[in-house]
């Protein structure tokens, strides 16, 4: 039997970008941790019982964009050295993942969407 890939989809729920991932919490928790590491996010702290990762954004060279991309406004909406949180909520057969600011508040839509798009790419 081949390995099955869990469904992952980015959607807007209550006006907030949300990643729905078709894995149980324990597996999703590990996969999100690995994904954050691959993305160059430095996990400062985590609280598994709350489903929360606290991390600092340090872009890898390939995510920094080109000179012309930055010049014409196609730059990275995330700020280097900024602290963020990822909330993983257990919904039994799947989880919902949200990106928050360092204090646990809703991020501007484009920043939250950017974090979740990058996670989505890693979780596929």
TORPA-4810 file (N, C-alpha, C, O; in nm, 3 decimals):
<nodes>
NODE_1_0.086_-0.120_0.000_0.000_0.000_0.000_0.088_0.123_0.000_0.179_0.135_0.082_X
NODE_2_0.062_0.214_-0.091_0.142_0.338_-0.100_0.106_0.435_0.010_-0.002_0.428_0.069_X
NODE_3_0.197_0.525_0.037_0.173_0.627_0.140_0.068_0.725_0.087_0.078_0.774_-0.025_X
NODE_4_-0.031_0.751_0.168_-0.132_0.847_0.126_-0.092_0.986_0.175_-0.030_1.001_0.280_X
NODE_5_-0.129_1.085_0.099_-0.097_1.223_0.133_-0.224_1.286_0.190_-0.330_1.283_0.127_X
NODE_6_-0.211_1.343_0.307_-0.326_1.407_0.371_-0.364_1.534_0.294_-0.278_1.608_0.248_X
NODE_7_-0.494_1.556_0.283_-0.543_1.676_0.215_-0.508_1.799_0.298_-0.525_1.801_0.420_X
NODE_8_-0.461_1.901_0.229_-0.432_2.028_0.295_-0.487_2.138_0.204_-0.462_2.139_0.083_X
NODE_9_-0.564_2.230_0.264_-0.622_2.336_0.182_-0.626_2.467_0.259_-0.654_2.471_0.379_X
NODE_10_-0.595_2.572_0.188_-0.599_2.706_0.245_-0.735_2.767_0.212_-0.775_2.771_0.095_X
NODE_11_-0.804_2.813_0.314_-0.936_2.873_0.294_-0.952_2.992_0.387_-0.870_3.013_0.477_X
NODE_12_-1.055_3.068_0.365_-1.084_3.182_0.453_-1.204_3.143_0.539_-1.312_3.113_0.488_X
NODE_13_-1.183_3.144_0.671_-1.289_3.111_0.766_-1.305_3.231_0.859_-1.208_3.275_0.922_X
NODE_14_-1.425_3.283_0.868_-1.453_3.403_0.950_-1.357_3.517_0.915_-1.310_3.589_1.003_X
NODE_15_-1.329_3.533_0.785_-1.245_3.643_0.739_-1.097_3.626_0.766_-1.019_3.720_0.747_X
NODE_16_-1.058_3.507_0.810_-0.918_3.483_0.846_-0.863_3.365_0.766_-0.928_3.261_0.756_X
NODE_17_-0.742_3.380_0.708_-0.683_3.267_0.637_-0.664_3.150_0.734_-0.614_3.168_0.845_X
NODE_18_-0.704_3.032_0.691_-0.696_2.912_0.776_-0.654_2.795_0.689_-0.704_2.777_0.578_X
NODE_19_-0.563_2.716_0.741_-0.518_2.597_0.672_-0.586_2.478_0.737_-0.573_2.456_0.857_X
NODE_20_-0.661_2.401_0.658_-0.724_2.280_0.707_-0.639_2.163_0.659_-0.611_2.150_0.540_X
NODE_21_-0.600_2.080_0.752_-0.506_1.971_0.723_-0.566_1.841_0.772_-0.597_1.826_0.891_X
NODE_22_-0.583_1.746_0.680_-0.652_1.620_0.710_-0.566_1.518_0.782_-0.551_1.405_0.735_X
NODE_23_-0.511_1.556_0.894_-0.433_1.466_0.979_-0.482_1.480_1.122_-0.532_1.586_1.162_X
NODE_24_-0.466_1.374_1.199_-0.495_1.383_1.342_-0.390_1.472_1.408_-0.280_1.489_1.355_X
NODE_25_-0.425_1.529_1.522_-0.341_1.629_1.588_-0.197_1.582_1.610_-0.103_1.656_1.579_X
NODE_26_-0.178_1.461_1.661_-0.042_1.417_1.695_0.049_1.416_1.573_0.164_1.459_1.581_X
NODE_27_0.000_1.367_1.461_0.080_1.364_1.338_0.095_1.506_1.280_0.203_1.543_1.235_X
NODE_28_-0.012_1.582_1.282_-0.007_1.719_1.229_0.093_1.803_1.308_0.167_1.883_1.251_X
NODE_29_0.096_1.784_1.440_0.187_1.860_1.525_0.333_1.838_1.481_0.410_1.934_1.469_X
NODE_30_0.368_1.714_1.457_0.505_1.680_1.414_0.532_1.739_1.276_0.638_1.797_1.253_X
NODE_31_0.437_1.723_1.185_0.456_1.773_1.047_0.469_1.925_1.043_0.550_1.978_0.967_X
NODE_32_0.391_1.996_1.125_0.400_2.142_1.130_0.536_2.183_1.186_0.598_2.278_1.137_X
NODE_33_0.583_2.113_1.288_0.714_2.142_1.346_0.824_2.128_1.241_0.912_2.214_1.232_X
NODE_34_0.820_2.021_1.164_0.919_1.997_1.058_0.908_2.105_0.951_1.008_2.157_0.903_X
NODE_35_0.785_2.138_0.913_0.762_2.240_0.809_0.818_2.375_0.851_0.882_2.443_0.771_X
NODE_36_0.795_2.415_0.977_0.848_2.543_1.025_1.001_2.544_1.016_1.061_2.643_0.975_X
NODE_37_1.062_2.433_1.054_1.207_2.422_1.047_1.256_2.436_0.903_1.351_2.509_0.877_X
NODE_38_1.192_2.367_0.811_1.232_2.373_0.669_1.216_2.512_0.611_1.288_2.551_0.519_X
NODE_39_1.121_2.588_0.664_1.096_2.723_0.615_1.191_2.827_0.675_1.186_2.944_0.639_X
NODE_40_1.278_2.784_0.766_1.371_2.878_0.828_1.310_2.954_0.944_1.364_3.056_0.988_X
NODE_41_1.198_2.905_0.994_1.136_2.966_1.111_1.205_2.909_1.235_1.214_2.787_1.250_X
NODE_42_1.253_2.993_1.321_1.320_2.947_1.441_1.216_2.935_1.552_1.164_3.035_1.601_X
NODE_43_1.185_2.810_1.590_1.085_2.788_1.694_1.149_2.822_1.829_1.242_2.755_1.874_X
NODE_44_1.097_2.928_1.892_1.150_2.976_2.019_1.093_2.896_2.135_1.159_2.873_2.236_X
NODE_45_0.969_2.856_2.117_0.897_2.788_2.225_0.775_2.722_2.162_0.730_2.761_2.055_X
NODE_46_0.722_2.621_2.230_0.596_2.562_2.185_0.521_2.512_2.307_0.579_2.485_2.412_X
NODE_47_0.390_2.501_2.290_0.305_2.449_2.396_0.208_2.353_2.328_0.107_2.395_2.271_X
NODE_48_0.241_2.224_2.335_0.161_2.124_2.263_0.018_2.117_2.318_-0.077_2.100_2.241_X
NODE_49_0.001_2.130_2.449_-0.134_2.121_2.506_-0.224_2.234_2.456_-0.346_2.217_2.448_X
NODE_50_-0.165_2.349_2.422_-0.242_2.461_2.365_-0.238_2.459_2.212_-0.308_2.536_2.147_X
NODE_51_-0.154_2.370_2.155_-0.143_2.362_2.010_-0.072_2.481_1.949_-0.106_2.524_1.839_X
NODE_52_0.026_2.536_2.019_0.085_2.662_1.975_0.237_2.655_1.959_0.308_2.606_2.046_X
NODE_53_0.284_2.705_1.844_0.426_2.724_1.819_0.455_2.874_1.823_0.380_2.953_1.765_X
NODE_54_0.562_2.913_1.889_0.608_3.051_1.893_0.739_3.054_1.814_0.832_2.981_1.848_X
NODE_55_0.748_3.136_1.710_0.868_3.133_1.628_0.909_3.271_1.579_0.830_3.366_1.578_X
NODE_56_1.035_3.280_1.539_1.092_3.402_1.482_1.119_3.375_1.335_1.173_3.270_1.299_X
NODE_57_1.083_3.470_1.251_1.101_3.455_1.108_1.242_3.497_1.066_1.283_3.612_1.085_X
NODE_58_1.314_3.403_1.010_1.445_3.430_0.952_1.439_3.374_0.810_1.446_3.253_0.791_X
NODE_59_1.426_3.461_0.710_1.408_3.412_0.574_1.532_3.341_0.522_1.645_3.381_0.549_X
NODE_60_1.509_3.236_0.448_1.618_3.168_0.376_1.641_3.250_0.250_1.552_3.322_0.206_X
NODE_61_1.757_3.238_0.193_1.789_3.318_0.074_1.686_3.302_-0.038_1.651_3.400_-0.104_X
NODE_62_1.639_3.179_-0.060_1.545_3.158_-0.171_1.408_3.221_-0.146_1.330_3.234_-0.240_X
NODE_63_1.378_3.262_-0.021_1.248_3.325_0.005_1.259_3.477_0.012_1.158_3.545_0.030_X
NODE_64_1.380_3.530_-0.003_1.396_3.675_0.009_1.357_3.751_-0.116_1.339_3.873_-0.110_X
NODE_65_1.343_3.682_-0.228_1.299_3.748_-0.349_1.414_3.816_-0.420_1.525_3.828_-0.367_X
NODE_66_1.386_3.860_-0.540_1.488_3.924_-0.621_1.491_4.074_-0.597_1.399_4.130_-0.537_X
NODE_67_1.597_4.136_-0.642_1.609_4.282_-0.633_1.491_4.349_-0.701_1.429_4.439_-0.644_X
NODE_68_1.459_4.306_-0.825_1.350_4.368_-0.900_1.214_4.338_-0.838_1.125_4.423_-0.839_X
NODE_69_1.198_4.217_-0.786_1.072_4.183_-0.719_1.048_4.273_-0.599_0.937_4.320_-0.578_X
NODE_70_1.153_4.296_-0.520_1.140_4.385_-0.405_1.118_4.529_-0.448_1.042_4.602_-0.386_X
NODE_71_1.187_4.569_-0.556_1.177_4.705_-0.606_1.035_4.739_-0.650_0.987_4.851_-0.631_X
NODE_72_0.966_4.640_-0.710_0.832_4.664_-0.762_0.722_4.612_-0.670_0.612_4.581_-0.716_X
NODE_73_0.750_4.601_-0.544_0.646_4.569_-0.447_0.614_4.422_-0.433_0.515_4.388_-0.368_X
NODE_74_0.694_4.333_-0.490_0.668_4.191_-0.479_0.746_4.129_-0.365_0.770_4.009_-0.362_X
NODE_75_0.785_4.212_-0.271_0.870_4.165_-0.161_0.796_4.079_-0.061_0.676_4.054_-0.073_X
NODE_76_0.869_4.034_0.036_0.819_3.946_0.140_0.731_4.026_0.238_0.778_4.124_0.296_X
NODE_77_0.604_3.985_0.258_0.519_4.058_0.354_0.559_4.031_0.500_0.514_4.100_0.591_X
NODE_78_0.643_3.929_0.521_0.687_3.896_0.656_0.815_3.970_0.687_0.901_3.989_0.600_X
NODE_79_0.827_4.013_0.812_0.943_4.092_0.851_1.047_4.006_0.921_1.018_3.935_1.017_X
NODE_80_1.170_4.013_0.871_1.280_3.936_0.929_1.296_3.972_1.077_1.296_4.090_1.114_X
NODE_81_1.311_3.869_1.160_1.328_3.890_1.303_1.198_3.907_1.380_1.199_3.915_1.503_X
NODE_82_1.086_3.912_1.308_0.954_3.929_1.372_0.912_3.796_1.435_0.941_3.689_1.383_X
NODE_83_0.843_3.806_1.548_0.793_3.686_1.614_0.647_3.665_1.578_0.568_3.759_1.570_X
NODE_84_0.613_3.537_1.557_0.478_3.497_1.519_0.439_3.373_1.599_0.520_3.314_1.670_X
NODE_85_0.312_3.335_1.585_0.263_3.210_1.643_0.185_3.135_1.536_0.124_3.195_1.447_X
NODE_86_0.189_3.003_1.546_0.102_2.918_1.465_0.019_2.839_1.564_0.071_2.773_1.654_X
NODE_87_-0.113_2.846_1.545_-0.208_2.776_1.631_-0.261_2.655_1.557_-0.315_2.668_1.447_X
NODE_88_-0.246_2.537_1.616_-0.295_2.412_1.557_-0.412_2.365_1.643_-0.393_2.323_1.757_X
NODE_89_-0.534_2.372_1.588_-0.654_2.333_1.661_-0.699_2.194_1.620_-0.715_2.165_1.502_X
NODE_90_-0.720_2.108_1.718_-0.761_1.969_1.698_-0.911_1.960_1.672_-0.992_2.001_1.755_X
NODE_91_-0.947_1.907_1.554_-1.089_1.886_1.520_-1.116_1.738_1.497_-1.192_1.701_1.407_X
NODE_92_-1.055_1.653_1.578_-1.065_1.507_1.571_-0.994_1.450_1.449_-0.877_1.413_1.458_X
NODE_93_-1.061_1.441_1.334_-1.001_1.377_1.217_-0.911_1.470_1.137_-0.842_1.425_1.046_X
NODE_94_-0.911_1.599_1.169_-0.827_1.697_1.101_-0.793_1.810_1.197_-0.844_1.816_1.309_X
NODE_95_-0.705_1.899_1.150_-0.671_2.016_1.231_-0.692_2.141_1.147_-0.691_2.136_1.024_X
NODE_96_-0.711_2.252_1.216_-0.711_2.382_1.150_-0.592_2.459_1.205_-0.567_2.459_1.325_X
NODE_97_-0.520_2.524_1.115_-0.398_2.596_1.150_-0.416_2.743_1.117_-0.457_2.778_1.006_X
NODE_98_-0.385_2.828_1.214_-0.394_2.973_1.193_-0.260_3.037_1.230_-0.188_2.987_1.316_X
NODE_99_-0.229_3.147_1.163_-0.108_3.224_1.193_-0.149_3.348_1.272_-0.243_3.418_1.235_X
NODE_100_-0.076_3.375_1.380_-0.108_3.486_1.470_0.016_3.571_1.495_0.128_3.529_1.465_X
NODE_101_-0.005_3.690_1.551_0.111_3.771_1.587_0.172_3.718_1.717_0.122_3.620_1.773_X
NODE_102_0.280_3.781_1.763_0.352_3.728_1.880_0.267_3.726_2.007_0.296_3.651_2.100_X
NODE_103_0.160_3.808_2.011_0.074_3.813_2.128_-0.051_3.726_2.114_-0.137_3.724_2.203_X
NODE_104_-0.061_3.653_2.002_-0.176_3.565_1.981_-0.295_3.633_1.917_-0.406_3.579_1.917_X
NODE_105_-0.273_3.753_1.861_-0.381_3.826_1.795_-0.378_3.798_1.645_-0.278_3.750_1.591_X
NODE_106_-0.489_3.827_1.578_-0.501_3.808_1.435_-0.399_3.895_1.362_-0.383_4.013_1.393_X
NODE_107_-0.332_3.835_1.265_-0.237_3.908_1.181_-0.311_3.977_1.068_-0.424_3.940_1.036_X
NODE_108_-0.248_4.079_1.006_-0.305_4.129_0.881_-0.319_4.013_0.783_-0.235_3.923_0.781_X
NODE_109_-0.423_4.016_0.702_-0.458_3.904_0.615_-0.339_3.857_0.532_-0.312_3.737_0.525_X
NODE_110_-0.266_3.951_0.466_-0.158_3.911_0.376_-0.044_3.841_0.449_0.015_3.748_0.394_X
NODE_111_-0.014_3.882_0.570_0.093_3.817_0.648_0.050_3.675_0.689_0.126_3.580_0.673_X
NODE_112_-0.071_3.663_0.741_-0.121_3.531_0.782_-0.128_3.438_0.662_-0.088_3.322_0.671_X
NODE_113_-0.178_3.489_0.550_-0.190_3.407_0.429_-0.052_3.362_0.381_-0.036_3.247_0.338_X
NODE_114_0.048_3.449_0.388_0.183_3.413_0.343_0.242_3.300_0.428_0.298_3.206_0.373_X
NODE_115_0.229_3.309_0.559_0.279_3.203_0.648_0.209_3.071_0.615_0.274_2.967_0.604_X
NODE_116_0.077_3.077_0.600_0.000_2.954_0.576_0.026_2.896_0.437_0.026_2.774_0.420_X
NODE_117_0.048_2.982_0.336_0.081_2.931_0.202_0.213_2.855_0.207_0.226_2.749_0.146_X
NODE_118_0.309_2.908_0.280_0.439_2.842_0.291_0.425_2.709_0.365_0.487_2.610_0.327_X
NODE_119_0.345_2.708_0.471_0.319_2.583_0.542_0.249_2.482_0.452_0.285_2.364_0.449_X
NODE_120_0.150_2.531_0.378_0.075_2.443_0.288_0.170_2.374_0.189_0.159_2.254_0.166_X
NODE_121_0.262_2.449_0.132_0.358_2.391_0.038_0.441_2.282_0.103_0.472_2.181_0.039_X
NODE_122_0.478_2.300_0.228_0.560_2.202_0.299_0.479_2.078_0.340_0.535_1.969_0.348_X
NODE_123_0.350_2.096_0.365_0.266_1.986_0.413_0.211_1.899_0.301_0.160_1.790_0.327_X
NODE_124_0.219_1.946_0.177_0.165_1.870_0.063_0.246_1.745_0.039_0.216_1.669_-0.053_X
</nodes>
